[in-house]
Amino acid sequence: MKKFTLIAAALAFSAAASAGTDQTNFNVSVSVTPVCKIKTGASDINFGTYTPFTQTTITLANATSATFRCSHGLTPTIGFDASDAARTASATGTGAPTAEGVLAGLRYTMTGSTVAAALSAGSAGTVAVAGAGGTGGVDSVAKEYTFSISAVMAGGQAGDTSGTTSHQRTLMMTY
């Protein structure tokens, strides 16, 4: 009986010893390069047919728009290209960008929405959240900025003999 008691005691101590825990630590990491990217590009703006001297002003309110998606935490600015004497623009900033151009001897102007208005027209997005108990979290969703562009060509201009013409313009987001 004494042997049985010793064996039972030895088993009891070995069972208690095997019920312990141990742990290891490890890092979870990622390297993110925050960006802004085009989601929907702007369509072309067409003033149509212009009759010199008698033409009334052509106003194209919300003539086109472009949507950019951005990583959270970025502070974007917006502006138009200014590549030559036929294409000029205001400085890039958070206010409403402006631009002017000349097509077939006819001057036009463009105005874009402010960064704040573009965010209001787009989406503030969602910041990622880890779920309680290891489930039910929320993935991050990009901020979206939808910039509206209006264009005006004043009436009564003379134009020139170049006929139908176009040039490329660029809406730029800097972040």
C-alpha positions as CSV (number, residue, x, y, z in Angstrom):
1,M,0.0,0.0,0.0
2,K,2.9,2.3,0.8
3,K,4.2,1.8,-2.8
4,F,0.8,2.7,-4.2
5,T,0.7,5.9,-2.2
6,L,4.1,7.0,-3.3
7,I,3.2,6.3,-7.0
8,A,0.0,8.2,-6.6
9,A,1.8,11.2,-5.1
10,A,4.4,11.1,-7.8
11,L,1.7,11.1,-10.5
12,A,-0.1,14.0,-8.8
13,F,3.0,16.1,-8.7
14,S,3.9,15.3,-12.4
15,A,0.4,16.2,-13.5
16,A,0.6,19.5,-11.7
17,A,3.9,20.3,-13.4
18,S,2.6,19.6,-16.9
19,A,-0.4,22.0,-16.4
20,G,1.9,25.1,-16.5
21,T,2.1,27.7,-19.3
22,D,4.8,29.5,-21.2
23,Q,4.7,32.3,-23.7
24,T,6.6,34.0,-26.5
25,N,6.3,37.6,-27.8
26,F,6.5,38.6,-31.4
27,N,6.1,41.8,-33.4
28,V,3.5,42.4,-36.1
29,S,4.6,45.2,-38.5
30,V,3.8,46.8,-41.8
31,S,5.3,49.7,-43.8
32,V,2.7,52.0,-45.3
33,T,3.4,54.7,-47.9
34,P,0.4,56.9,-47.7
35,V,-1.0,58.0,-51.1
36,C,-3.7,59.8,-53.0
37,K,-4.9,58.1,-56.2
38,I,-7.4,58.9,-58.9
39,K,-10.7,56.9,-58.5
40,T,-12.6,58.6,-61.3
41,G,-10.9,60.8,-63.8
42,A,-12.4,64.0,-65.2
43,S,-14.3,63.9,-68.5
44,D,-13.7,66.3,-71.3
45,I,-15.1,69.8,-71.3
46,N,-16.7,70.9,-74.6
47,F,-17.8,74.5,-75.1
48,G,-19.5,73.5,-78.4
49,T,-19.7,75.9,-81.4
50,Y,-18.8,79.5,-80.8
51,T,-19.9,82.4,-83.1
52,P,-17.6,85.4,-82.8
53,F,-19.0,88.7,-81.7
54,T,-22.6,87.5,-81.3
55,Q,-22.0,84.6,-79.0
56,T,-23.4,84.9,-75.4
57,T,-21.3,83.7,-72.5
58,I,-21.1,79.9,-72.2
59,T,-21.3,78.8,-68.6
60,L,-20.7,75.1,-67.9
61,A,-21.5,74.8,-64.1
62,N,-20.1,71.5,-62.9
63,A,-18.8,70.7,-66.4
64,T,-16.8,67.7,-65.1
65,S,-15.5,66.2,-61.9
66,A,-12.7,64.0,-60.6
67,T,-12.6,61.8,-57.5
68,F,-9.4,61.1,-55.6
69,R,-9.0,58.5,-52.8
70,C,-6.5,59.3,-50.1
71,S,-4.9,57.5,-47.1
72,H,-6.0,58.9,-43.7
73,G,-3.8,61.6,-42.2
74,L,-2.9,63.3,-45.5
75,T,-3.6,67.0,-46.1
76,P,-4.0,67.3,-49.9
77,T,-3.9,70.5,-51.9
78,I,-5.3,70.9,-55.4
79,G,-4.5,72.9,-58.5
80,F,-4.5,73.0,-62.3
81,D,-1.5,72.8,-64.6
82,A,0.1,76.0,-66.0
83,S,2.3,74.8,-68.8
84,D,2.5,77.7,-71.2
85,A,1.0,81.1,-72.2
86,A,-2.2,79.4,-73.4
87,R,-2.7,77.6,-70.0
88,T,-2.2,79.4,-66.7
89,A,-3.4,78.6,-63.2
90,S,-3.5,79.8,-59.6
91,A,-1.1,78.4,-57.1
92,T,-1.9,75.0,-55.6
93,G,-3.7,75.1,-52.3
94,T,-6.8,74.1,-50.3
95,G,-8.9,76.9,-51.7
96,A,-10.8,76.8,-55.0
97,P,-8.2,76.5,-57.8
98,T,-8.6,78.7,-60.9
99,A,-7.2,78.4,-64.4
100,E,-7.4,80.2,-67.7
101,G,-6.7,79.1,-71.2
102,V,-7.0,80.2,-74.9
103,L,-8.6,78.0,-77.6
104,A,-8.9,79.2,-81.2
105,G,-8.3,82.7,-79.9
106,L,-11.0,82.4,-77.3
107,R,-10.2,82.9,-73.6
108,Y,-11.9,80.5,-71.1
109,T,-11.7,80.2,-67.3
110,M,-12.1,77.2,-65.0
111,T,-12.8,77.0,-61.3
112,G,-12.6,73.9,-59.1
113,S,-14.1,73.2,-55.7
114,T,-12.2,73.7,-52.5
115,V,-10.6,70.7,-50.7
116,A,-13.2,71.0,-47.9
117,A,-16.1,71.0,-50.4
118,A,-14.6,68.1,-52.3
119,L,-14.3,66.1,-49.1
120,S,-17.9,67.0,-48.3
121,A,-19.0,65.8,-51.8
122,G,-17.0,62.6,-51.4
123,S,-16.6,60.6,-48.2
124,A,-14.7,61.0,-44.9
125,G,-13.9,57.3,-45.0
126,T,-13.5,55.0,-42.1
127,V,-10.5,54.5,-39.8
128,A,-9.7,50.9,-39.0
129,V,-10.8,49.5,-35.6
130,A,-9.8,46.2,-34.0
131,G,-12.8,44.2,-32.8
132,A,-13.4,43.2,-29.2
133,G,-12.5,39.7,-28.4
134,G,-10.5,39.3,-31.6
135,T,-13.4,39.5,-34.0
136,G,-15.8,42.1,-35.5
137,G,-13.2,44.8,-36.4
138,V,-13.7,47.4,-39.1
139,D,-11.3,47.8,-42.1
140,S,-10.2,51.3,-43.1
141,V,-11.9,53.0,-46.0
142,A,-10.2,55.8,-48.0
143,K,-11.2,59.4,-47.8
144,E,-12.7,60.4,-51.1
145,Y,-12.5,63.9,-52.5
146,T,-14.8,64.7,-55.5
147,F,-13.7,67.9,-57.2
148,S,-16.2,69.7,-59.4
149,I,-14.9,71.9,-62.2
150,S,-16.9,74.7,-63.8
151,A,-15.9,76.4,-67.0
152,V,-16.9,79.8,-68.6
153,M,-16.1,81.2,-72.0
154,A,-17.1,84.9,-72.2
155,G,-19.4,86.0,-75.0
156,G,-18.5,88.6,-77.7
157,Q,-14.9,87.4,-78.3
158,A,-13.3,87.6,-81.8
159,G,-11.6,84.2,-81.9
160,D,-9.1,83.4,-84.7
161,T,-8.9,81.2,-87.8
162,S,-7.7,78.0,-86.1
163,G,-11.2,76.3,-86.3
164,T,-11.9,73.3,-84.0
165,T,-9.1,72.9,-81.5
166,S,-8.4,71.6,-78.0
167,H,-5.6,71.2,-75.5
168,Q,-5.1,69.0,-72.5
169,R,-5.5,70.3,-69.0
170,T,-4.5,68.6,-65.8
171,L,-6.0,68.7,-62.3
172,M,-3.3,67.9,-59.8
173,M,-3.6,66.8,-56.2
174,T,-0.5,67.2,-54.0
175,Y,-0.3,65.4,-50.7
